[in-house]
Amino acid sequence: MFQLPVDNEISLVLAEERYASVVLDLVLRNQRRLARWEPWAEQPQTLDGTRAVIRSALEDFVRGRQISTIIALDHGQLLIGRCGLRINPYAGTGDVGYWIDSEYEGRGIVTRSARALVSSAFAELGVSRVELRTSIDNRRSRAVAERLGFRLDGTLPGALRFAARSDDVALYTVTAADWRRD
């Protein structure tokens, strides 16, 4: 099992099918909040659907195209959110994303988790640039990007499409060279 220790409190555990019911419960508990920022969360959530997403992510992990982890506390026993990196191995780039149970917001857990995953991508996977995309209105997510030292490169008009609207996207990036200076 892949597990990335973040610090004494947090570890990132590879998303596996055995965690599907816990992940589904987390999504359902946070669905209204997540659906404001994530188009996938607008859709009905099921156990079969969650298993399929995890299976697909595991296939991408084997191919070197994704690291999909679950944010865990208590030495991997308490699962509280997701942190992942989609990888383009041909371009040597990645795209980081995350969400957390509302009960654990505001504790720096997402920032520490994303920092560990991005550091690992630069150090161990040879990724040269990581992007972070979020709705321009998602202040919490933008604050994570800024705390991590990502640079705002621009706005992508209407790039986040929901059922009844589109949000402009703030595009943040950091290069391996800039990450090392932080």
Secondary structure, DSSP 8 states (H G I E B T S, - for coil): --EEE-SSSEEEEE--GGGHHHHHHHHHHHHHHHHHH-GGGGS---HHHHHHHHHHHHHHHHTTSEEEEEEEETTTTEEEEEEEEEEETTTTEEEEEEEE-GGGTTSSHHHHHHHHHHHHHHHHH---EEEEEEETT-HHHHHHHHHTT-EEEEEEEEEEE-SS-EEEEEEEEEEHHHHHH-
